[in-house]
Amino acid sequence: MKTLIIIPAYNEEGSIVRVIRDINKHAPDADIVVVNDGSTDNTEALALEAGAHVLTMPFNVGIGGGMQTGYMYARNNGYDVAIQMDADGQHPAEELPKLIAKASDYDLVIGSRFVEETSYRSSSMRRVGIIFFSKLVTLVTRQKFTDTTSGFRAAGRKVINLYAEYYPMDYPEVESIVYLKRKGCRITEVSTEMRSRETGKSSITPIKSVYYMLKVTLSVLMSAVRYDKTTKAGEVG
């Protein structure tokens, strides 16, 4: 399968080269595109030097806009699989074969820290958020999920086309799953190891965390209403 690794990056000069080199080591047949989201450091130059394709946004558009750009690139260039990875080193490239192996059987494969026991450890507040959103999405989609905030994902052609047309803007990981279920996509999780951020710092502050919880919960509930209508229409039909 023709595979693309999409790496959204904002001021990740401290880790981007290492991430690209690790991908080349563990998935040498995959192409890499870095979506440089208006970085003010040397992210763009370092990614180019490391051999990745780089799409540079004129200003910071956020993770949603950056990922949609990456999926548009995947669609327009005929990729069969597009894999999302963080630029900060949290997603180990040695786990890529697990996602790729499942990508031919499902529309979306999510790398999960919790479907099985892994070495990943998080703060209590972050863990509460992960559990809350996983249970919320499980409730509204009627499919069990354990790690809906994971950004380590492999998308097949159906999802590439859907995400190229629409991708949630702010903190999109959770809402984007409900959106795909509403479109009839087949989704699964595979157990993957993840690391703590290697460099830089998270953009999610305590205040943003509260905003995140409220906004995403509302978005998921609104999507759930549309999901139920779609499901019932299908049953009637």
C-alpha positions as CSV (number, residue, x, y, z in Angstrom):
1,M,0.0,0.0,0.0
2,K,1.2,3.5,-0.8
3,T,1.7,5.0,2.6
4,L,2.1,8.6,3.9
5,I,3.1,9.7,7.3
6,I,1.5,13.1,8.2
7,I,3.3,15.1,10.9
8,P,1.7,18.3,12.1
9,A,4.5,20.5,13.6
10,Y,4.5,23.8,15.4
11,N,8.0,24.9,16.7
12,E,9.3,21.4,17.0
13,E,12.9,22.0,15.9
14,G,14.2,20.0,19.0
15,S,12.6,16.7,17.9
16,I,11.5,16.8,14.2
17,V,14.8,15.4,12.8
18,R,14.8,12.5,15.3
19,V,11.2,11.7,14.5
20,I,11.8,11.7,10.7
21,R,14.9,9.5,11.1
22,D,13.0,7.0,13.2
23,I,10.2,6.7,10.7
24,N,12.8,6.1,7.9
25,K,14.3,3.4,10.0
26,H,11.1,1.5,10.9
27,A,8.9,2.3,7.8
28,P,11.4,3.0,5.0
29,D,8.8,2.6,2.3
30,A,6.5,5.3,3.6
31,D,6.6,8.9,2.4
32,I,6.7,11.7,5.0
33,V,5.0,15.1,4.9
34,V,5.5,17.6,7.6
35,V,2.7,20.2,7.9
36,N,4.7,23.2,9.2
37,D,2.0,25.1,11.0
38,G,3.4,28.6,10.9
39,S,6.5,27.7,13.0
40,T,8.8,30.6,14.0
41,D,11.8,28.4,14.6
42,N,13.8,26.1,12.3
43,T,11.3,23.3,12.0
44,E,10.8,23.8,8.3
45,A,14.5,23.9,7.4
46,L,15.3,20.9,9.6
47,A,12.5,18.8,8.2
48,L,13.6,19.5,4.6
49,E,17.2,18.6,5.5
50,A,16.0,15.4,7.0
51,G,14.3,14.4,3.7
52,A,10.6,15.1,4.4
53,H,8.2,16.9,2.2
54,V,7.1,20.1,3.9
55,L,3.8,22.0,3.6
56,T,4.2,25.4,5.2
57,M,1.1,27.2,6.4
58,P,1.3,31.0,6.2
59,F,0.3,31.3,9.9
60,N,-0.7,28.9,12.7
61,V,-4.0,27.3,11.8
62,G,-4.1,24.8,14.6
63,I,-4.1,21.0,14.6
64,G,-7.4,20.7,12.8
65,G,-6.4,22.8,9.8
66,G,-3.0,21.3,9.7
67,M,-4.3,17.7,9.7
68,Q,-6.9,18.5,7.0
69,T,-4.1,19.9,4.9
70,G,-2.2,16.7,5.3
71,Y,-5.2,14.6,4.3
72,M,-5.8,16.8,1.3
73,Y,-2.2,16.1,0.3
74,A,-2.7,12.4,0.8
75,R,-5.9,12.4,-1.3
76,N,-4.5,14.5,-4.1
77,N,-1.4,12.2,-4.4
78,G,-3.3,8.9,-4.4
79,Y,-2.2,7.4,-1.1
80,D,-3.8,4.3,0.2
81,V,-3.0,4.9,3.9
82,A,-2.2,8.1,5.8
83,I,-0.8,7.8,9.3
84,Q,-0.9,10.7,11.7
85,M,2.1,11.1,14.1
86,D,3.1,13.8,16.5
87,A,6.2,15.8,15.9
88,D,7.3,15.8,19.6
89,G,8.5,12.1,19.7
90,Q,5.5,10.8,21.7
91,H,4.6,8.2,19.0
92,P,7.4,5.6,18.6
93,A,8.1,4.8,15.0
94,E,8.7,1.1,15.9
95,E,5.0,0.8,16.5
96,L,4.1,1.9,12.9
97,P,4.0,-1.7,11.5
98,K,1.1,-2.5,14.0
99,L,-1.0,0.2,12.5
100,I,-0.1,-0.5,8.9
101,A,-0.9,-4.2,9.3
102,K,-4.5,-3.4,10.3
103,A,-5.0,-0.6,7.8
104,S,-6.1,-2.9,5.0
105,D,-9.0,-4.3,7.1
106,Y,-10.3,-1.1,8.7
107,D,-11.1,2.5,7.7
108,L,-9.3,3.9,10.7
109,V,-6.8,2.2,13.1
110,I,-6.2,4.0,16.4
111,G,-3.0,3.4,18.4
112,S,-4.2,2.9,22.0
113,R,-2.3,3.2,25.3
114,F,-5.0,1.4,27.2
115,V,-6.5,-1.5,25.1
116,E,-3.8,-3.5,26.8
117,E,-1.3,-2.8,29.6
118,T,1.6,-0.6,28.4
119,S,4.4,1.4,30.1
120,Y,2.6,4.7,29.4
121,R,1.9,6.8,32.5
122,S,0.0,10.1,32.6
123,S,-1.1,12.7,35.2
124,S,-4.3,12.0,37.1
125,M,-6.1,14.9,35.4
126,R,-5.1,13.7,31.9
127,R,-6.1,10.2,32.8
128,V,-9.5,11.4,33.9
129,G,-10.0,13.2,30.6
130,I,-9.0,10.2,28.6
131,I,-11.4,8.0,30.5
132,F,-14.3,10.5,30.3
133,F,-14.0,11.0,26.5
134,S,-13.5,7.3,25.8
135,K,-16.7,6.4,27.8
136,L,-18.6,9.3,26.1
137,V,-17.7,8.1,22.6
138,T,-18.4,4.5,23.5
139,L,-21.8,5.6,24.7
140,V,-22.8,7.6,21.7
141,T,-21.3,5.3,19.0
142,R,-22.1,1.9,20.7
143,Q,-18.6,0.8,20.1
144,K,-16.1,0.4,22.9
145,F,-13.1,2.8,22.7
146,T,-10.3,3.1,25.2
147,D,-8.1,6.0,23.9
148,T,-10.1,8.5,21.9
149,T,-7.6,11.3,22.5
150,S,-4.8,9.4,20.8
151,G,-3.4,11.2,17.8
152,F,-1.5,8.1,16.5
153,R,-3.8,6.8,13.7
154,A,-3.8,5.1,10.4
155,A,-6.5,6.1,7.9
156,G,-7.5,4.2,4.8
157,R,-8.8,5.8,1.5
158,K,-12.4,6.3,2.7
159,V,-11.2,8.2,5.8
160,I,-8.6,10.1,3.8
161,N,-11.3,11.4,1.5
162,L,-13.7,12.2,4.4
163,Y,-11.0,14.1,6.4
164,A,-9.8,16.0,3.3
165,E,-13.4,17.4,3.1
166,Y,-14.0,18.0,6.8
167,Y,-11.8,17.8,9.9
168,P,-12.8,19.2,13.3
169,M,-10.7,22.3,14.1
170,D,-10.0,22.6,17.9
171,Y,-8.8,19.5,19.7
172,P,-10.3,17.3,17.0
173,E,-9.3,13.7,18.0
174,V,-12.4,12.8,19.9
175,E,-15.0,14.5,17.6
176,S,-13.4,13.1,14.5
177,I,-14.2,9.5,15.7
178,V,-17.9,10.2,16.1
179,Y,-17.9,11.9,12.7
180,L,-16.4,8.7,11.1
181,K,-18.9,6.4,12.8
182,R,-21.7,8.7,11.5
183,K,-20.3,8.0,8.0
184,G,-20.3,4.2,8.5
185,C,-16.6,3.8,8.9
186,R,-15.0,0.7,10.4
187,I,-12.7,1.6,13.3
188,T,-10.5,-0.4,15.6
189,E,-7.8,0.1,18.2
190,V,-4.4,-1.6,18.5
191,S,-2.2,-1.6,21.5
192,T,0.8,0.7,21.1
193,E,3.4,2.1,23.4
194,M,3.7,5.9,23.7
195,R,6.3,8.2,25.3
196,S,6.1,11.4,27.1
197,R,6.8,14.5,25.1
198,E,10.6,14.6,24.4
199,T,11.0,18.4,23.8
200,G,9.0,21.6,24.1
201,K,5.8,21.9,26.0
202,S,2.2,21.2,25.5
203,S,0.0,24.0,24.3
204,I,-2.9,22.8,26.5
205,T,-3.0,24.9,29.7
206,P,-5.3,24.2,32.7
207,I,-7.7,26.9,31.4
208,K,-7.6,25.4,27.9
209,S,-8.3,22.0,29.4
210,V,-11.6,23.2,30.8
211,Y,-12.5,24.8,27.4
212,Y,-11.5,21.5,25.7
213,M,-13.7,19.4,28.0
214,L,-16.7,21.6,27.5
215,K,-16.3,22.2,23.7
216,V,-15.6,18.6,22.8
217,T,-18.4,17.3,25.0
218,L,-20.9,19.6,23.3
219,S,-19.5,18.7,19.8
220,V,-19.7,15.0,20.5
221,L,-23.3,15.2,21.8
222,M,-24.3,17.2,18.7
223,S,-22.6,14.7,16.5
224,A,-24.3,11.9,18.4
225,V,-27.7,13.3,17.6
226,R,-26.8,13.3,13.9
227,Y,-25.3,9.8,14.3
228,D,-28.6,8.5,15.8
229,K,-30.6,10.0,13.0
230,T,-28.4,8.4,10.4
231,T,-28.5,5.0,12.1
232,K,-32.3,5.1,12.4
233,A,-32.7,6.2,8.8
234,G,-30.5,3.2,7.8
235,E,-32.6,0.8,9.9
236,V,-35.8,2.1,8.3
237,G,-34.4,1.9,4.8
